[in-house]
Amino acid sequence: MLKKLAIFASGGGSNAQKIHQHFSDSLDVTISHVIVNNPNAEIIKKAKNWNCKIILISRKDFYNEENLSADLKSEGVDLIVLAGFLWLIPQHLLKAFPEKIVNIHPALLPKYGGKGMHGMNVHRAVFEAEEKESGITIHTIDEEYDKGEILFQKAINVEHCASAEEIASAVLSLEHQNFASVLAKHLKK
């Protein structure tokens, strides 16, 4: 049976692009929706060629209306993937998709998680703490930022990195190598 993914993104969409590439020849998995909260996000241009619905959401609608969760349920979405999506997921989506919302975090949780800890904020904190390693955590989500069941973690040595930007580049490479395959395994559960 065909599994449908809804990807939520806010920016460039490099992880979404890798996920699309991974599943583009799949007969079992398709990206049915891309949900975007930034009208200038690069992911919109990328997703126009993916044969999926692209939905631009406002903060007000996202938090105050249950239409989005009802629509995704009625259209048979099996898994929501947060690929650089920066808003806390509202209760209506958590209730509609329990244990079926997956996020990727650019650090080894529980370190460097929580509100405001995303993107370069994480990498700067890792660099300033002079950590020897960083990495990625792929996890389901719940009501709190960066909590939920950890599905996958992978560490990378960052001792040689001379800046937070170098850490970011190394971690992004790790994300691109692992996110889609972890999603594929999770969908088979």
C-alpha positions as CSV (number, residue, x, y, z in Angstrom):
1,M,0.0,0.0,0.0
2,L,1.3,3.5,-0.9
3,K,2.5,5.5,2.1
4,K,2.0,9.3,1.9
5,L,4.4,11.8,3.4
6,A,3.6,15.4,4.2
7,I,6.8,17.4,4.5
8,F,6.7,20.6,6.7
9,A,9.5,23.1,5.9
10,S,10.4,26.7,6.5
11,G,13.5,27.3,4.4
12,G,15.8,26.0,1.7
13,G,14.5,22.5,1.7
14,S,17.8,20.6,1.2
15,N,16.6,17.7,3.5
16,A,13.2,17.7,1.7
17,Q,15.1,17.5,-1.6
18,K,17.1,14.5,-0.4
19,I,13.9,12.8,0.8
20,H,12.3,13.4,-2.5
21,Q,15.3,12.0,-4.4
22,H,15.3,8.9,-2.1
23,F,11.6,8.1,-2.7
24,S,11.3,9.4,-6.3
25,D,11.4,5.9,-7.8
26,S,9.5,4.2,-5.0
27,L,6.2,2.5,-5.7
28,D,5.6,2.4,-1.9
29,V,6.2,6.0,-0.7
30,T,5.3,9.4,-2.2
31,I,5.4,13.0,-1.0
32,S,1.8,14.0,-1.2
33,H,2.1,17.4,0.5
34,V,4.6,20.1,1.2
35,I,3.5,22.5,4.0
36,V,5.3,25.8,4.1
37,N,5.1,28.7,6.6
38,N,7.4,31.1,4.7
39,P,6.2,32.4,1.4
40,N,9.8,33.0,0.3
41,A,11.1,29.6,1.2
42,E,13.2,27.9,-1.5
43,I,11.4,24.6,-0.9
44,I,8.4,26.0,-2.8
45,K,10.4,26.2,-6.0
46,K,11.8,22.7,-5.5
47,A,8.5,21.1,-4.7
48,K,6.7,22.6,-7.8
49,N,8.1,19.7,-9.8
50,W,7.2,16.9,-7.3
51,N,3.6,16.4,-8.3
52,C,2.4,17.2,-4.7
53,K,0.2,19.7,-3.1
54,I,2.0,22.8,-1.8
55,I,0.2,24.5,1.1
56,L,1.3,27.9,2.5
57,I,0.1,28.3,6.1
58,S,-0.2,31.3,8.3
59,R,0.7,31.2,12.0
60,K,-3.0,32.1,12.9
61,D,-4.5,29.3,10.9
62,F,-1.8,26.8,11.9
63,Y,-2.6,27.2,15.6
64,N,-6.2,28.2,15.6
65,E,-7.8,25.9,13.1
66,E,-8.0,22.1,12.8
67,N,-8.6,22.2,9.0
68,L,-5.0,21.2,8.2
69,S,-5.0,18.1,10.4
70,A,-8.4,17.1,9.1
71,D,-7.4,17.6,5.5
72,L,-4.1,15.6,5.9
73,K,-6.0,12.8,7.6
74,S,-8.8,12.7,5.0
75,E,-6.2,12.7,2.2
76,G,-4.5,9.6,3.7
77,V,-1.2,11.1,4.9
78,D,0.7,8.4,6.9
79,L,3.6,10.4,8.2
80,I,4.5,14.1,8.8
81,V,8.1,14.9,8.3
82,L,9.6,18.1,9.8
83,A,12.5,19.1,7.6
84,G,13.6,22.5,8.9
85,F,10.2,23.5,10.2
86,L,10.6,25.9,13.1
87,W,7.1,26.2,14.7
88,L,6.0,24.1,17.6
89,I,3.4,21.6,16.4
90,P,-0.1,22.3,17.7
91,Q,-2.2,19.9,19.7
92,H,-4.7,19.2,16.8
93,L,-1.8,17.8,14.7
94,L,-0.3,15.8,17.6
95,K,-3.8,14.2,18.3
96,A,-4.4,13.5,14.6
97,F,-1.0,12.0,14.0
98,P,0.2,10.4,17.3
99,E,3.8,9.0,16.9
100,K,3.6,9.9,13.2
101,I,5.4,13.2,13.2
102,V,9.2,12.9,12.8
103,N,11.7,15.7,13.2
104,I,15.5,15.9,12.6
105,H,17.6,17.9,15.1
106,P,21.1,19.0,14.3
107,A,22.6,17.8,17.6
108,L,22.8,14.7,19.8
109,L,19.7,15.2,22.0
110,P,19.1,15.7,24.8
111,K,22.0,18.1,24.5
112,Y,21.3,21.4,22.7
113,G,17.6,20.9,22.4
114,G,14.6,23.0,23.4
115,K,13.0,26.3,22.3
116,G,15.2,28.4,20.1
117,M,17.7,25.6,19.6
118,H,17.6,25.2,15.8
119,G,20.0,25.6,12.9
120,M,23.0,27.9,13.6
121,N,21.9,28.5,17.2
122,V,22.7,24.8,17.9
123,H,26.0,24.8,16.0
124,R,27.2,28.0,17.7
125,A,26.4,26.4,21.1
126,V,28.2,23.2,20.2
127,F,31.2,25.2,19.0
128,E,31.3,27.6,22.0
129,A,31.1,24.6,24.4
130,E,34.2,23.1,22.6
131,E,32.4,19.8,22.1
132,K,34.4,17.0,20.6
133,E,31.4,15.6,18.7
134,S,28.0,16.6,17.5
135,G,25.6,14.9,15.2
136,I,22.0,14.3,14.4
137,T,18.9,13.0,16.2
138,I,15.8,11.8,14.3
139,H,12.9,11.5,16.7
140,T,9.1,11.5,16.9
141,I,7.7,14.6,18.5
142,D,5.3,15.5,21.3
143,E,4.2,18.7,23.1
144,E,7.7,19.8,24.0
145,Y,10.5,20.9,21.7
146,D,13.0,18.1,20.9
147,K,11.4,15.4,23.0
148,G,9.8,12.2,21.9
149,E,11.1,8.8,21.0
150,I,14.6,8.8,19.5
151,L,14.5,6.8,16.3
152,F,18.2,7.3,15.2
153,Q,21.3,9.2,16.3
154,K,24.6,9.5,14.6
155,A,27.7,11.3,15.9
156,I,30.4,13.0,14.0
157,N,33.8,14.3,15.3
158,V,33.9,18.1,15.2
159,E,37.2,18.7,17.0
160,H,38.8,19.7,13.7
161,C,36.0,22.3,12.9
162,A,37.3,25.9,13.2
163,S,33.8,27.5,13.3
164,A,30.2,26.9,13.9
165,E,29.7,27.1,10.1
166,E,32.1,24.2,9.6
167,I,30.1,22.2,12.2
168,A,26.9,23.1,10.4
169,S,28.3,21.8,7.1
170,A,29.4,18.5,8.6
171,V,26.1,18.0,10.4
172,L,24.1,18.8,7.3
173,S,26.0,16.2,5.3
174,L,25.1,13.7,8.0
175,E,21.4,14.7,7.8
176,H,21.5,14.2,4.0
177,Q,23.0,10.8,4.3
178,N,20.6,9.4,6.9
179,F,17.2,11.2,7.1
180,A,15.4,9.5,4.2
181,S,16.6,6.0,5.0
182,V,15.5,6.4,8.6
183,L,12.1,7.5,7.4
184,A,11.9,4.5,5.1
185,K,12.6,2.2,8.1
186,H,10.1,4.0,10.3
187,L,7.4,3.7,7.6
188,K,7.8,-0.1,7.6
189,K,6.9,-0.4,11.3
